[in-house]
Amino acid sequence: MKPDILYVGRFPEPTVDELHRRFTVHHWPVQPKPEDIDAGLRARVRAATVEVNRGAHRALIESLPKLEIIACFGSGVDLVDLAAARERGIPVTNTPAVFDDECADLAIGLMLASARQIIYADHYVRSGEWKRKGPISLGRSVTGKTMGVVGLGAIGRAIADRAAALKMRVLYTGPRRKPDAPYEFVPDLISPTARPPSRCACSTLGRAASRMHRMSSCRT
């Protein structure tokens, strides 16, 4: 008999197929409340695999007496009650670095889309305005501009490397200087010598990170 597991969120189809092959899967699109789960099922569940933006709160963890592991699909465990898991001796796993390059690609893509008016230009062409009004501006070049990165972790470093490849000046700030980083460290990004026109915030969730982002917000 296959073990019962909770599957919370939405995973890629091949991953879901593999879960069904190995386990008896009980799916919730969002994190369920304990009362949403049949008492008999709560007594049988041995594992919970959750999308990182769904997590597992204390009430859910405490309602599953046979829970042996919480496996997060994606990077980070911010939305899992780690204290509740630790009290029960339940390991919490995730898949670090799996989306680092994807996040960096999207961040740079959004910056280029803004600088070069790509989204506006797409609408301009599709709506037929170009026939009436003619060409539009090519937007702004990012070459030689400054990119400020708040938090030079794995994702921040991937963004910085891509920005450097675009011939941008890269500054970064965070709790501490990174000895192996080839980029310029600044205490904050609002000093007169910094104030980058492009800024990316890359950090885990939490109060300390929120304070860092507020302190590093660019003034206009």
Helices and strands as residue ranges (DSSP letters): E 4-8, H 13-22, E 24-28, G 34-36, H 39-44, E 47-51, H 58-62, E 69-73, H 82-88, E 92-93, H 100-115, H 118-126, H 129-133, E 146-150, H 154-165, E 169-173, E 184-185, E 198-201, H 207-215
